[in-house]
Structures are given as structure tokens and as C-alpha cells.
């Protein structure tokens, strides 16, 4: 889990730390990475989308939940990636 003190929020530190972790995984020749987060953690979701992660639907409720997130973010690209 990545988190920062409230006084450091909004400084893109979560992005920087997550990117550093992914770069380390690349150096270690790892082939995949999986993220889990809650759908109310919008700043984290924005960060993960910027890093190139895409939604993975593993439960039927996820499609509607991702549609709501996409609409909230004004990100039609997320909707295009969803089944049905």
C-alpha cells in the first residue's frame, strides 16, 4: 500500500514511488504486476491509470463500478476497455 502524510498529498509522491517500484520490477525482469485498490480511492486509481494499468473485471459488479469511475473521471477510454 502506498500512502503519504496529508501535508504531502497532491505532490505526486504516490506516482513516483509506484513508478520506482515498477522500474525495479523491470530490472528484475518480472513479467507482470497486479494492483488492488478500492473504488473509492480515486486518487490512487488516477495514479494507476497514468502508469498504464487497466481495469480487470473479476466480478460481475466490476463493470458497473468501473463505468461509474470512468464517468466521474470523464475518462471514456476506461469504458471502451470494459466488456459488454
BELBEL-V746502 format. One record per run of one state. SS is the DSSP state (H for helix, E for strand, C for the rest). FROM is the first residue (numbers start at 0). LEN is the number of residues. If there is no record, write none. Layout:
ss:SS from:FROM len:LEN
ss:SS from:FROM len:LEN
//
This chain:
ss:C from:0 len:5
ss:H from:5 len:3
ss:C from:8 len:4
ss:H from:12 len:15
ss:C from:27 len:14
ss:H from:41 len:9
ss:C from:50 len:10
ss:H from:60 len:13
ss:C from:73 len:2
ss:H from:75 len:6
ss:C from:81 len:3
//
